[in-house]
Amino acid sequence: MNNMPTLTHSEQQEAAERIHALMATGMSSGEAIMIVASEIREREAAKKDD
């Protein structure tokens, strides 16, 4: 995946849980993955700006 930071096991679990929660609301898996990936990229970019 392009521009994806390396995640710890715990962060990977949190991302998977977030994806599952979004899918439980009726969202497609692809859309949920895109949203979570975007959130992770934004969070990592904010860390680099600090």
N, C-alpha and C positions, 0 to 999 in steps of 0.2 A: 504494500500500500504506500502510496506516495505521501511524503511529508507527515507520516504518522510517528509520533514519539514512541520510544520503548516504554512499555507499561510493566509495572510490577505485577505479580500474581494477584495481589489484592486489588489493584486498580483494574485488572482484567475482569475479575469477578464482579466488581462494581459496575463496570460497563455492561457486562452481560445481563446483570440484574436490571439495569436501566433499560436495555433493549427489550427484555422480556416484559417489563412494566408497560412500555409504550405499545408493544404488540398486544397486550391484554386489553388495551383501550380500542383495539380494532385497526391499528396502524399496520401496514405491511412491514415485513422484516427488512426489506431493502431501505425503506424510508426511515425506520427506526435506527438502523445501522448508520445511515448518513447523518442523522441528527446527533447521535452519540459521538460519532467521529468528529463532527464539527465542534461539538462542545469540548472534546478533549483537545483539539487543535487550539481552540480559543484559550482554554485554561493554560496550556503549555506556553502559548505566545505571551500571555499575561505574566507568567513566571519569568520569562526571559526579559521582559520590560522592567522588572523590578530591580 
